[in-house]
Amino acid sequence: MNTLKARLQELMSEYGLITQQDLADFAKVSKGLVNQWFKGETGLGKKPLIEFEKKTNFSFQWLAEGSGSKYKTDRENEIVTTTSLSNITVSTQSNTTILRLYDMRASCGFCSYYPDFPELLRTIEIPNNALVELFGTQNLNGVELMPPDGDSMEPTIPRRSITLIKTDIDKFQDSGVYLITFDGYTYIKRLARGKSGVIKVISDNKRYADSDFDIKPDELDRLIIHGKFWKALSLDFMDI
């Protein structure tokens, strides 16, 4: 069975890693996070994937999703810039930037655990000369796509939209909308600082206020921040 655990065990066997701590040291993450990978509670984030990409010959996509070629191809090495910057592919042949779907799904509803979401798209390819007009910048390093599920973050994130997440942010900085995993459940929610070190997890849609919760200081080790919300692109289409 092509599970994340099985793929990681193949990597460990090929590179002489014996224990979960060995794998944690190799990927520069905590042993607790490795344990979550093995239990299927969370997927691989950008930072460990970068370490695996630098240190092994395994394909980025195969490690993250179990799809495509198991090992890197010559084509990947020839026309794609290094993935150590982000999950962005810049094609030197077509002068475009390709934003890819992040390797995990997020819930904008209450306690959804990796919900089934129809993958309407896996990439967006944008001409480089249109980046400033569309996004106000040409620097999209660390920006990846994430489909929302549900309407608890409306109007900030419309239900029919694709979300752009800055995955180079992995710590709570200030009040804002973050992609997080807490106790194995994944959300896109607003985080705000409360009293006595509490982090409040808030839905922008007030109809879901009953599902809001607090993360106490002694629970912060169970919080993983995968990135911070940047923009939402509407997926509403007009009939002509």
C-alpha distance (Angstrom), angle and dihedral (degrees) to the residues before:
residue distance angle dihedral
M1 . . .
N2 3.82 . .
T3 3.80 98.7 .
L4 3.78 126.1 150.6
K5 3.80 88.5 -110.4
A6 3.81 91.3 54.0
R7 3.82 92.1 48.3
L8 3.79 91.8 49.3
Q9 3.80 90.9 48.3
E10 3.82 88.7 54.3
L11 3.79 89.3 51.8
M12 3.80 91.3 48.2
S13 3.79 92.6 49.5
E14 3.80 93.0 48.9
Y15 3.82 94.2 48.0
G16 3.79 99.5 39.2
L17 3.81 97.9 -108.9
I18 3.80 111.6 153.2
T19 3.80 109.3 177.1
Q20 3.78 136.8 33.9
Q21 3.81 87.4 -109.0
D22 3.83 88.8 56.8
L23 3.80 89.4 53.8
A24 3.81 91.4 45.6
D25 3.81 91.2 53.0
F26 3.82 90.5 45.9
A27 3.83 92.1 51.9
K28 3.84 94.2 37.4
V29 3.80 93.1 -123.3
S30 3.80 135.5 114.8
K31 3.79 123.0 -82.3
G32 3.81 87.4 -122.8
L33 3.80 90.8 61.3
V34 3.82 91.1 49.3
N35 3.79 88.2 52.2
Q36 3.82 89.1 53.9
W37 3.83 89.5 51.8
F38 3.80 91.1 52.6
K39 3.82 92.0 48.1
G40 3.81 91.6 48.9
E41 3.80 92.1 -118.9
T42 3.80 95.7 128.1
G43 3.77 140.2 7.6
L44 3.78 131.6 -121.0
G45 3.77 114.1 -74.5
K46 3.77 127.2 -146.1
K47 3.80 97.8 -95.1
P48 3.84 98.2 55.3
L49 3.80 89.8 42.2
I50 3.79 88.4 54.9
E51 3.81 90.2 52.5
F52 3.81 91.7 48.9
E53 3.81 90.5 46.9
K54 3.82 91.4 52.3
K55 3.80 96.7 43.2
T56 3.81 104.8 35.5
N57 3.78 141.4 43.3
F58 3.81 93.1 -126.5
S59 3.80 118.9 121.4
F60 3.80 115.8 -103.9
Q61 3.82 91.3 -134.8
W62 3.82 94.7 46.4
L63 3.79 92.8 52.0
A64 3.81 93.3 46.7
E65 3.80 100.6 39.8
G66 3.81 109.0 8.1
S67 3.81 90.5 -119.9
G68 3.79 133.7 115.1
S69 3.78 126.5 17.4
K70 3.79 117.2 -11.6
Y71 3.80 92.8 -138.2
K72 3.79 132.3 41.7
T73 3.78 115.4 -87.1
D74 3.79 128.8 -136.5
R75 3.81 88.7 -117.6
E76 3.79 91.4 59.0
N77 3.79 90.5 53.2
E78 3.81 93.7 47.1
I79 3.82 106.4 47.8
V80 3.79 106.4 20.2
T81 3.77 126.9 78.1
T82 3.81 117.2 -127.0
T83 3.81 115.9 -70.1
S84 3.80 89.8 -141.8
L85 3.80 87.9 91.5
S86 3.80 97.9 53.4
N87 3.77 143.6 -58.0
I88 3.81 88.9 -72.5
T89 3.78 120.0 117.9
V90 3.79 116.7 -153.4
S91 3.78 111.0 -166.4
T92 3.78 112.4 -147.4
Q93 3.81 89.9 -161.2
S94 3.82 101.4 52.8
N95 3.84 100.1 29.2
T96 3.79 91.7 -129.6
T97 3.77 136.8 124.7
I98 3.81 118.5 -131.7
L99 3.79 118.3 -155.4
R100 3.81 110.8 -157.7
L101 3.78 132.8 -152.1
Y102 3.80 111.9 -97.3
D103 3.79 115.7 -112.3
M104 3.79 96.7 -110.4
R105 3.76 137.0 47.3
A106 3.77 123.3 -123.4
S107 3.76 131.2 -147.5
C108 3.77 123.4 -132.6
G109 3.78 88.4 -179.9
F110 3.79 131.5 72.3
C111 3.81 117.0 -67.7
S112 3.80 97.7 -25.1
Y113 3.79 111.1 166.5
Y114 3.81 111.0 -152.2
P115 3.80 93.0 -38.1
D116 3.78 121.5 -154.7
F117 3.79 106.4 -101.3
P118 3.81 121.7 178.9
E119 3.79 103.1 -115.0
L120 3.77 98.1 -132.9
L121 3.76 89.9 176.7
R122 3.77 138.4 1.8
T123 3.80 99.0 -165.6
I124 3.80 141.3 20.7
E125 3.80 115.6 -152.1
I126 3.80 114.3 -156.6
P127 3.83 128.5 -175.9
N128 3.79 107.6 -115.2
N129 3.80 91.6 -129.5
A130 3.83 89.8 60.2
L131 3.81 97.5 52.6
V132 3.81 96.7 92.1
E133 3.80 92.6 47.4
L134 3.81 92.5 49.8
F135 3.81 101.7 36.2
G136 3.80 107.1 13.2
T137 3.81 91.3 -117.6
Q138 3.79 142.0 58.5
N139 3.81 92.3 -144.5
L140 3.81 107.7 93.2
N141 3.79 95.9 154.3
G142 3.80 109.0 147.1
V143 3.82 94.2 12.6
E144 3.81 115.7 129.5
L145 3.79 137.8 168.0
M146 3.79 124.4 -103.4
P147 3.83 126.6 177.7
P148 3.81 113.7 -139.4
D149 3.81 120.0 -136.5
G150 3.76 116.8 -150.0
D151 3.78 134.6 -1.4
S152 3.80 104.5 -90.9
M153 3.82 91.9 112.7
E154 3.80 96.5 49.9
P155 2.97 131.1 159.3
T156 3.83 91.0 23.5
I157 3.81 91.2 51.3
P158 3.82 113.0 22.8
R159 3.78 114.8 -142.3
R160 3.82 92.0 -121.2
S161 3.78 97.8 54.0
I162 3.76 144.3 94.3
T163 3.78 115.4 -122.6
L164 3.80 126.0 -139.1
I165 3.80 112.3 -144.6
K166 3.82 127.1 -167.6
T167 3.79 99.0 -137.1
D168 3.81 94.3 -177.1
I169 3.83 87.2 77.3
D170 3.80 108.9 83.3
K171 3.81 101.7 157.6
F172 3.79 134.5 65.8
Q173 3.81 104.5 -101.2
D174 3.78 106.9 164.9
S175 3.78 140.2 -35.4
G176 3.79 110.9 -43.8
V177 3.80 145.4 106.1
Y178 3.80 113.9 -66.8
L179 3.79 138.8 -178.9
I180 3.80 104.1 -125.4
T181 3.78 144.1 166.3
F182 3.79 117.6 -148.2
D183 3.80 122.1 176.8
G184 3.81 89.8 -14.7
Y185 3.81 95.1 -53.4
T186 3.79 119.0 114.0
Y187 3.79 124.3 -145.3
I188 3.77 144.9 165.6
K189 3.82 100.3 -139.8
R190 3.78 141.7 147.0
L191 3.81 113.1 -99.6
A192 3.79 120.6 -156.1
R193 3.78 131.7 176.0
G194 3.80 114.2 -110.9
K195 3.79 133.9 -175.9
S196 3.81 123.0 -57.5
G197 3.79 94.7 13.1
V198 3.81 95.8 -54.7
I199 3.82 118.2 148.9
K200 3.79 113.0 -147.6
V201 3.83 118.1 -144.9
I202 3.81 107.8 -151.4
S203 3.82 138.4 -176.1
D204 3.81 113.9 -141.3
N205 3.81 89.7 -148.6
K206 3.80 102.0 79.1
R207 3.82 91.2 -151.5
Y208 3.81 85.7 76.0
A209 3.79 97.1 49.8
D210 3.82 90.5 117.1
S211 3.81 89.5 64.4
D212 3.83 94.2 55.9
F213 3.79 115.8 110.4
D214 3.80 143.4 177.5
I215 3.80 129.2 -116.9
K216 3.79 109.2 -146.9
P217 3.83 123.0 -145.5
D218 3.81 92.1 -105.9
E219 3.83 89.5 53.5
L220 3.81 96.9 53.2
D221 3.81 92.4 97.9
R222 3.83 86.8 67.0
L223 3.81 91.9 55.7
I224 3.81 119.4 93.2
I225 3.81 118.1 -173.8
H226 3.80 111.2 -155.9
G227 3.79 97.9 177.2
K228 3.78 148.2 -45.2
F229 3.80 127.6 -94.0
W230 3.81 113.3 -106.0
K231 3.82 109.9 166.7
A232 3.81 141.3 -15.5
L233 3.80 123.1 -137.8
S234 3.80 115.3 -153.4
L235 3.80 117.9 -122.3
D236 3.81 94.0 -165.2
F237 3.77 112.0 125.4
M238 3.78 125.7 -156.9
D239 3.81 121.0 -133.9
I240 3.80 112.3 -133.8
